[in-house]
Amino acid sequence: MRQVSQARPAQPGREGRATVLGRAAAAWLRALRGRTIAWTAGGLAVAAALLVTAVLLFSHDDRPPIPATRARAYTDVDACLLTGERGITAGSTAAAVWQGMQDASLKTHARVSYEPVTGEQSTGNARPFLNGLLQRSCDVVLAVGEPEVAAAEETAGRYEKVDFVLVGAARAGANVSRVATGDGLRAGVAHAVEDAVAGRH
């Protein structure tokens, strides 16, 4: 006859203690994980601060500081140049005229600008571009190039308060100055613009 051994009943006290210990261990691990993250983040922040400080300390530039650029104070006079479609291309007559205007601007503080005539290079097509300069209230109008000079000669009489400086023009007039082309072009333009600006004060 086989004897069946009966299992001993579990002791409730021991099982309860194991459960409590397991929960405590899990809670401790979670807390440890949270502290580890906090310590890691704090360590990274400190390392970043030290790195920035080191860069600022050791990247000192011994060069003297660059002084602030002073903006040029311009007078309320605008000198505007009308050119052919090539504008103020280096080596061209218009480039020498533009250089003379810049020389005059350094002395008089007049504002200078230029406008090329695009499209057909004719007197008729140059007129709208010239009118645009006059509508912009240009006080001194310069023109270089046959169509541009011809358009300015036709228009100058109707704008007596505007001074015209025409390069290679056939004649001068009450408000028209003529500047000859050649070696003295740059200086001649500068002188003509300076006179025109001085006459407006």
C-alpha positions as CSV (number, residue, x, y, z in Angstrom):
1,M,0.0,0.0,0.0
2,R,1.5,3.3,-1.1
3,Q,1.7,6.1,1.3
4,V,1.0,9.5,0.0
5,S,3.0,12.1,1.7
6,Q,1.2,15.4,2.4
7,A,2.9,18.7,1.6
8,R,3.4,20.9,4.5
9,P,1.3,24.0,4.4
10,A,3.2,27.2,3.7
11,Q,3.9,29.4,6.6
12,P,2.2,32.7,6.1
13,G,4.7,34.6,8.1
14,R,7.7,33.8,5.8
15,E,5.8,34.5,2.6
16,G,4.7,37.9,3.8
17,R,8.2,38.9,4.8
18,A,9.6,37.9,1.3
19,T,7.0,40.0,-0.4
20,V,7.8,43.0,1.8
21,L,11.5,42.6,1.1
22,G,10.9,42.3,-2.6
23,R,8.9,45.5,-2.7
24,A,11.5,47.3,-0.6
25,A,14.3,46.2,-3.0
26,A,12.3,47.3,-6.0
27,A,11.6,50.7,-4.4
28,W,15.3,51.1,-3.5
29,L,16.3,50.3,-7.1
30,R,13.9,52.9,-8.5
31,A,15.2,55.5,-6.1
32,L,18.8,54.7,-7.0
33,R,18.0,55.0,-10.7
34,G,16.4,58.4,-10.2
35,R,19.4,59.6,-8.2
36,T,21.8,58.3,-10.8
37,I,20.0,60.3,-13.5
38,A,20.0,63.4,-11.4
39,W,23.7,63.0,-10.6
40,T,24.6,62.4,-14.2
41,A,22.6,65.5,-15.4
42,G,24.3,67.6,-12.6
43,G,27.7,66.3,-13.6
44,L,27.1,67.2,-17.3
45,A,26.0,70.7,-16.4
46,V,29.1,71.3,-14.3
47,A,31.3,69.9,-17.1
48,A,29.7,72.2,-19.6
49,A,30.1,75.3,-17.4
50,L,33.8,74.4,-16.9
51,L,34.3,74.0,-20.6
52,V,32.7,77.4,-21.4
53,T,34.8,79.1,-18.7
54,A,38.0,77.5,-20.1
55,V,37.2,78.6,-23.6
56,L,36.6,82.2,-22.5
57,L,39.8,82.3,-20.4
58,F,42.2,80.7,-22.9
59,S,40.9,82.2,-26.2
60,H,41.8,85.7,-25.3
61,D,42.5,87.9,-28.3
62,D,45.6,90.1,-27.9
63,R,44.7,92.3,-30.9
64,P,43.4,95.8,-30.1
65,P,39.7,96.3,-30.5
66,I,38.5,97.7,-33.8
67,P,37.0,101.2,-33.3
68,A,33.4,101.7,-34.2
69,T,33.1,102.9,-37.8
70,R,31.7,106.5,-37.9
71,A,29.0,106.9,-40.5
72,R,29.6,109.8,-42.9
73,A,27.2,112.7,-42.3
74,Y,25.8,113.6,-45.7
75,T,24.5,117.0,-46.7
76,D,21.1,117.3,-48.1
77,V,22.3,117.4,-51.7
78,D,22.1,114.5,-54.2
79,A,24.3,114.3,-57.3
80,C,23.1,111.7,-59.8
81,L,24.8,110.3,-62.9
82,L,23.1,109.1,-66.0
83,T,25.2,106.6,-68.0
84,G,24.9,104.3,-71.0
85,E,23.9,100.6,-70.5
86,R,27.4,99.6,-69.5
87,G,27.2,101.8,-66.3
88,I,30.5,102.6,-64.6
89,T,32.5,99.7,-66.1
90,A,36.1,99.9,-65.2
91,G,38.2,101.8,-67.8
92,S,35.2,103.5,-69.3
93,T,34.6,107.3,-69.5
94,A,31.7,106.8,-67.1
95,A,34.0,105.2,-64.5
96,A,36.2,108.3,-64.5
97,V,33.2,110.5,-64.1
98,W,32.0,108.3,-61.2
99,Q,35.4,108.6,-59.5
100,G,35.3,112.4,-59.8
101,M,31.8,112.3,-58.2
102,Q,33.2,110.3,-55.3
103,D,36.1,112.7,-54.9
104,A,33.6,115.6,-54.7
105,S,31.5,113.6,-52.2
106,L,34.4,113.2,-49.9
107,K,34.8,117.0,-49.8
108,T,31.2,118.2,-49.9
109,H,29.5,115.2,-48.3
110,A,26.9,115.2,-51.1
111,R,25.2,111.8,-51.8
112,V,26.1,110.3,-55.1
113,S,24.4,107.7,-57.2
114,Y,24.2,106.6,-60.9
115,E,21.6,105.2,-63.2
116,P,22.3,103.3,-66.5
117,V,20.1,103.6,-69.5
118,T,19.0,100.1,-70.4
119,G,17.5,99.1,-73.7
120,E,17.9,101.1,-76.9
121,Q,20.8,103.6,-76.6
122,S,19.0,106.6,-78.0
123,T,18.1,110.1,-76.9
124,G,14.4,109.2,-76.8
125,N,15.0,106.2,-74.6
126,A,17.3,108.2,-72.3
127,R,14.6,110.7,-71.5
128,P,12.5,108.5,-69.2
129,F,15.6,107.6,-67.2
130,L,16.6,111.2,-66.9
131,N,13.1,112.1,-65.8
132,G,13.4,109.4,-63.1
133,L,16.4,111.2,-61.7
134,L,14.6,114.5,-61.7
135,Q,11.6,113.0,-60.0
136,R,13.9,111.6,-57.3
137,S,14.9,115.3,-56.6
138,C,18.5,115.0,-57.7
139,D,20.0,118.5,-57.2
140,V,23.0,117.9,-59.5
141,V,22.5,115.8,-62.6
142,L,25.5,114.5,-64.6
143,A,25.3,112.8,-67.9
144,V,27.9,110.9,-69.9
145,G,27.3,109.3,-73.3
146,E,25.9,110.9,-76.5
147,P,22.2,110.0,-76.0
148,E,22.3,110.8,-72.3
149,V,24.0,114.2,-72.8
150,A,21.6,115.1,-75.7
151,A,18.6,114.3,-73.5
152,A,20.0,116.4,-70.6
153,E,20.7,119.3,-72.9
154,E,17.1,119.3,-74.1
155,T,15.7,119.1,-70.6
156,A,18.0,121.4,-68.6
157,G,16.2,124.6,-69.6
158,R,13.0,123.4,-67.9
159,Y,14.7,122.7,-64.6
160,E,16.4,125.9,-63.7
161,K,16.9,124.8,-60.0
162,V,18.8,121.7,-61.0
163,D,22.5,122.0,-61.9
164,F,23.6,119.9,-64.9
165,V,27.1,118.7,-65.5
166,L,27.4,117.3,-69.0
167,V,30.5,115.4,-70.2
168,G,31.5,116.3,-73.7
169,A,28.6,118.7,-74.2
170,A,28.9,121.2,-77.1
171,R,28.0,124.2,-74.9
172,A,27.4,125.3,-71.4
173,G,24.5,127.4,-70.1
174,A,23.0,129.1,-67.0
175,N,22.6,125.9,-65.1
176,V,24.7,123.7,-67.3
177,S,28.4,123.0,-66.8
178,R,30.5,121.4,-69.6
179,V,33.4,119.0,-68.7
180,A,35.7,117.9,-71.5
181,T,36.8,114.3,-71.9
182,G,40.4,113.4,-71.6
183,D,43.1,113.0,-68.9
184,G,41.6,115.7,-66.7
185,L,38.1,114.3,-66.7
186,R,38.1,113.0,-63.1
187,A,39.4,116.2,-61.7
188,G,37.1,118.3,-63.9
189,V,34.0,116.4,-62.8
190,A,35.0,116.7,-59.1
191,H,35.5,120.5,-59.5
192,A,32.2,120.9,-61.3
193,V,30.3,119.0,-58.7
194,E,32.0,120.8,-55.8
195,D,31.0,124.1,-57.4
196,A,27.4,123.0,-57.9
197,V,27.1,121.8,-54.3
198,A,28.7,125.0,-52.9
199,G,26.3,127.1,-55.0
200,R,23.3,125.4,-53.2
201,H,24.3,126.7,-49.7
